[in-house]
Structure formats: C-alpha cells, structure tokens
Amino acid sequence: MSALRQGSIGAVPEYTGRRPHVSGDIVPLFKRDVLTQPMADACNAVSAKLTTTVLGELDAQVAKGADPEAVARTWLSADGLA
C-alpha cells in the first residue's frame, strides 16, 4: 500500500487492507496521471461483462489448476475483448 501512496506504482490488484479479497469487490486503481482514456475504456469494457458469476467461474478454473493468464485470455477472447 505504501508504494501506491508514494506513487511508485499505478495499480494494486486485490488489496483493500481491510479483509480478504471477495469477488464482488474488484476495483481497478490507477494514479490519475498514468490513466489514459484507452485504459479507462478497456477497464469499462471488462467491467461491463465481468459479472460476479463469471468471475466465480473463472476462479473455479484456476482453483482446479488452470493457468490464470490462459483463463483470462480465453475469457477476454470469447467475449470479444482481446
């Protein structure tokens, strides 16, 4: 979290500092001066299609041993986001 406060990173995945990660709590964080319109558009496109149900299904694949990057790429491609 200190790296985010100091500005040395622009995003922190899956961390609120308060409690364990919950599927419905995913929120991308960006430093204002590094967020571009294409980045915002991409996040909004993913957000429009990534429901809690879908995320649970993707998480289940990874929990069974699937490669997280492969699972994400497959989903992005199937939904026309990649």
N, C-alpha and C positions, 0 to 999 in steps of 0.2 A: 504494500500500500504506500510505503514511503516513496518508492520510485514514481508512482503516479502523482503524488503530491509535489515532488521535486521537479516533475516534468520530464524525467528521463525516459519515460515510456508513454505511449499514447493510448493503450488499452490494457485492461486487466480481465482475463477470462474467468468467469465463475467465482468471483470473490466479492463478498459483501462485508466480511469481517464479523458478522453477527451470528450466522448459523450456517449449517451445511447447505450446499447447493440444492435447490429444488427446481425441477424442470420449468415451471412457470415463471421463474424469477430471472430468466436470461435477459440481460440488458447490455448491449454493447456500450462501452465508454470510450470516448475519444477526447483528446485535447482539442480545444476549439481551433487552434492554429494549424493542426495537421489534418483535420477532417475536410475532405474535398466533397464537392457535390456528387461526383461519381461514387464515392464511398458511401455517402448517405443514401443515394439511390439504391445501391446494392444491398445495404442493410434493410432498407424499407421493403425491397422485393422479397428478401428472405423472410422477413418478419410477417409479410402478408400470407405466406404459405406454410410457415413452420409453426404448426399448432402444437399444443401440449401432447395431444395424442400421437402425432407424427414424431415428435421428439422422443416420446417414450418408446416407440417402435425402433427408432434409430439407436437409442441407448441399449435396448434389449439385444440388438445385433452385436454391438460392441461388447456387451457383457458376456455374450456367448463366444467371444474370441475374434470377432471380425476386426479388421484394421479400421480404426476410426476415420482416417483420411479417405480410405476407399468407400466406406459407408457414406460419408459426407459427399464425396464426388459423385457417387451413384445417385444419391437423392437430388443433388443440385442439377445433374444432367436430366434426370427423369422429369423434373419439374420445370425444365427449360431455363434454368438459372446459370448454367455453365456453358 
